[in-house]
Amino acid sequence: MKKVLLIGADGMLGGELRERLEKKYEVIGTTLETLDICDKNAVLAKAKEVAPYFIINCAAYTNVDGCEVNYDLANRVNGEAVENIAQAAKENDATFIHISTDYVFDGKLDVEKAYTEDMSANPVSAYGKTKYLGEQNAAKAEKYYILRTAWLYGLGGKNFVKTMLRVSNNESVSVVDDQHGSPTCTTTLCEIIEAIMEKEPEYGIYHSTNEGFTTWCGFTRKIYELAGIKTPVIALTSKEYKDAHPESSDRPTNSKLSKEKLHQAGIFPAKWEDALQEYLKEELK
Ligand SMILES: NC(=O)c1ccc[n+]([C@@H]2O[C@H](COP(=O)([O-])OP(=O)(O)OC[C@H]3O[C@@H](n4cnc5c(N)ncnc54)[C@H](OP(=O)(O)O)[C@@H]3O)[C@@H](O)[C@H]2O)c1
């Protein structure tokens, strides 16, 4: 059985991934309590002790607005610490799988188009900047996959779907309708990660989201439709949202990630609506 060092094994993605991988791999999971990725010596020692075939990093500072005010900490976790893991992978001849984000792009691409992996990153938010540094550091591992995901939700964490279900008792719900992307279920991202581990395609960056695109407003309407909720959903512009929440970080207008490269590797993620339907079956049980 191949060994996997799974870092961030109790996060929303990491928790689900751990459960799934344990059926096929010998998984050694770490959490912030057992391994702080900012502690270089600890990261190198853990990797040496485990001697893994794969190292997967699901740990991150994921509070997008929090990154604006806690930039130094976010940069250490999302950016600098990734170099520790890349070095650990290199020293142990392990393959490094690192999770990144659509926020590495500025989102200014024509919304009719989707970003491909070879397009230049130009992060605008603090979160995007720190994650982009993380990508550059992940690429220092000789064998690496950087999987950029977006709009992630899963059973094991706070997420947009849960928030929309919670606020559905309100008279109406107002949601931004001019930011475009792919809602992505952790289950689909786990399937993509497992396929990458099985197929081991060419190393590099892979856009890794559910198939298809919508807006946050479209996403909310679908959540309510599938959950049988009748609460009216009112479309807002990003400007209207920002005026009401001036402390919020700017979000990219276009977060559409092309899955062409993933398809070429023989990996075909589920459509976002189908993944959402499956998720809601569990969430609403
Ligand atoms: N959520 C999204 O919408 C989204 C979108 C695009 C990309 N992503 C990326 O997807 C990946 C997984 O996200 P997620 O939503 O599953 O994140 P999550 O639930 O916030 O999990 C991240 C985990 O990392 C841990 N952690 C934080 N600092 C650490 C450190 N210094 N050392 C070790 N562990 C540390 C956290 O511990 P504590 O909870 O104890 O702090 C948490 O368990 C991340 O790389 C994220 O950037 C997420």
The ligand as an SDF file (V2000), in Angstrom:
LIG
                    3D

 48 52  0  0  0  0  0  0  0  0999 V2000
  -13.1740   26.9170    0.8450 N   0  0  0  0  0  0  0  0  0  0  0  0
  -13.1300   27.4020   -0.3920 C   0  0  0  0  0  0  0  0  0  0  0  0
  -14.1060   27.9850   -0.9100 O   0  0  0  0  0  0  0  0  0  0  0  0
  -11.8890   27.2400   -1.2350 C   0  0  0  0  0  0  0  0  0  0  0  0
  -11.8660   27.7750   -2.5280 C   0  0  0  0  0  0  0  0  0  0  0  0
  -10.7240   27.6180   -3.2990 C   0  0  0  0  0  0  0  0  0  0  0  0
   -9.6440   26.9370   -2.7780 C   0  0  0  0  0  0  0  0  0  0  0  0
   -9.6800   26.4390   -1.5140 N   0  0  0  0  0  0  0  0  0  0  0  0
   -8.4990   25.7320   -1.0120 C   0  0  0  0  0  0  0  0  0  0  0  0
   -8.8790   24.4040   -0.7280 O   0  0  0  0  0  0  0  0  0  0  0  0
   -8.0670   23.8890    0.3350 C   0  0  0  0  0  0  0  0  0  0  0  0
   -8.9420   23.2430    1.3930 C   0  0  0  0  0  0  0  0  0  0  0  0
   -9.8390   24.2420    1.8850 O   0  0  0  0  0  0  0  0  0  0  0  0
  -10.8770   23.9400    3.0600 P   0  0  0  0  0  0  0  0  0  0  0  0
  -12.0520   24.8000    2.8020 O   0  0  0  0  0  0  0  0  0  0  0  0
  -11.0070   22.4720    3.2540 O   0  0  0  0  0  0  0  0  0  0  0  0
  -10.0760   24.5780    4.2950 O   0  0  0  0  0  0  0  0  0  0  0  0
  -10.3880   24.4850    5.8690 P   0  0  0  0  0  0  0  0  0  0  0  0
  -11.6230   23.7240    6.1460 O   0  0  0  0  0  0  0  0  0  0  0  0
  -10.2440   25.8780    6.4000 O   0  0  0  0  0  0  0  0  0  0  0  0
   -9.1690   23.6000    6.3760 O   0  0  0  0  0  0  0  0  0  0  0  0
   -7.8760   24.0970    6.4360 C   0  0  0  0  0  0  0  0  0  0  0  0
   -7.1800   23.3970    7.5730 C   0  0  0  0  0  0  0  0  0  0  0  0
   -5.8340   23.8930    7.6640 O   0  0  0  0  0  0  0  0  0  0  0  0
   -5.5230   24.0090    9.0390 C   0  0  0  0  0  0  0  0  0  0  0  0
   -4.3900   24.9010    9.2540 N   0  0  0  0  0  0  0  0  0  0  0  0
   -4.4040   26.2610    9.2980 C   0  0  0  0  0  0  0  0  0  0  0  0
   -3.1510   26.7120    9.5350 N   0  0  0  0  0  0  0  0  0  0  0  0
   -2.3480   25.6310    9.6320 C   0  0  0  0  0  0  0  0  0  0  0  0
   -0.9670   25.4350    9.8780 C   0  0  0  0  0  0  0  0  0  0  0  0
   -0.1470   26.4730   10.0900 N   0  0  0  0  0  0  0  0  0  0  0  0
   -0.4780   24.1850    9.9050 N   0  0  0  0  0  0  0  0  0  0  0  0
   -1.2940   23.1190    9.7280 C   0  0  0  0  0  0  0  0  0  0  0  0
   -2.6160   23.2260    9.4940 N   0  0  0  0  0  0  0  0  0  0  0  0
   -3.1450   24.4710    9.4340 C   0  0  0  0  0  0  0  0  0  0  0  0
   -6.8080   24.5080    9.6610 C   0  0  0  0  0  0  0  0  0  0  0  0
   -6.7970   24.3050   11.0450 O   0  0  0  0  0  0  0  0  0  0  0  0
   -7.7290   25.2360   11.9820 P   0  0  0  0  0  0  0  0  0  0  0  0
   -9.1380   25.0790   11.4750 O   0  0  0  0  0  0  0  0  0  0  0  0
   -7.5010   24.6730   13.3450 O   0  0  0  0  0  0  0  0  0  0  0  0
   -7.2230   26.6380   11.7990 O   0  0  0  0  0  0  0  0  0  0  0  0
   -7.8430   23.6530    8.9400 C   0  0  0  0  0  0  0  0  0  0  0  0
   -8.0260   22.4070    9.5970 O   0  0  0  0  0  0  0  0  0  0  0  0
   -7.2180   25.0790    0.8080 C   0  0  0  0  0  0  0  0  0  0  0  0
   -5.9620   25.0360    0.1800 O   0  0  0  0  0  0  0  0  0  0  0  0
   -7.9680   26.2790    0.3000 C   0  0  0  0  0  0  0  0  0  0  0  0
   -7.1250   27.4010    0.1120 O   0  0  0  0  0  0  0  0  0  0  0  0
  -10.7790   26.5660   -0.7250 C   0  0  0  0  0  0  0  0  0  0  0  0
  1  2  1  0
  2  3  2  0
  2  4  1  0
  4  5  1  0
  4 48  2  0
  5  6  2  0
  6  7  1  0
  7  8  2  0
  8  9  1  0
  8 48  1  0
  9 10  1  0
  9 46  1  0
 10 11  1  0
 11 12  1  0
 11 44  1  0
 12 13  1  0
 13 14  1  0
 14 15  2  0
 14 16  1  0
 14 17  1  0
 17 18  1  0
 18 19  2  0
 18 20  1  0
 18 21  1  0
 21 22  1  0
 22 23  1  0
 23 24  1  0
 23 42  1  0
 24 25  1  0
 25 26  1  0
 25 36  1  0
 26 27  1  0
 26 35  1  0
 27 28  2  0
 28 29  1  0
 29 30  1  0
 29 35  2  0
 30 31  1  0
 30 32  2  0
 32 33  1  0
 33 34  2  0
 34 35  1  0
 36 37  1  0
 36 42  1  0
 37 38  1  0
 38 39  2  0
 38 40  1  0
 38 41  1  0
 42 43  1  0
 44 45  1  0
 44 46  1  0
 46 47  1  0
M  CHG  2   8   1  16  -1
M  END
$$$$
